[in-house]
Amino acid sequence: MTRSPIPPEENIVRAIHRTWWDIKDGRKSSSIFKGENISVSRLAILNLQELFPIFHRGLDTSPSGIIISAGEINVGHLQKIGREYVEKPIEIIVEEDPTKENPEKI
């Protein structure tokens, strides 16, 4: 199945587990959007009030702890960060990958 790219003007969110929250500084870890095959959700499909029950049902039993927040970023901004990364520029692609339980998953 071909996956469609998400337009750069869309915002996406990633569920934040307790272990990804920096208690000292009161903010999320900057690493939540790093790596390959990161699961994020589209705010254009479901809003945060609809997403949090899905996050809790599917992710609260993770070894990383319960979901305590969500990190939001614009797709175009994330792609710009990747292209401008000084050490090793990277082209970031955000694609659709919906599931029955999570239709906004990408």
Summary of the structure (lengths in Angstrom):
residues: 106
radius of gyration: 14.0
end to end distance: 13.7
largest distance: 43.5
contacts: 255
relative contact order: 0.27
helix: 26%
strand: 23%
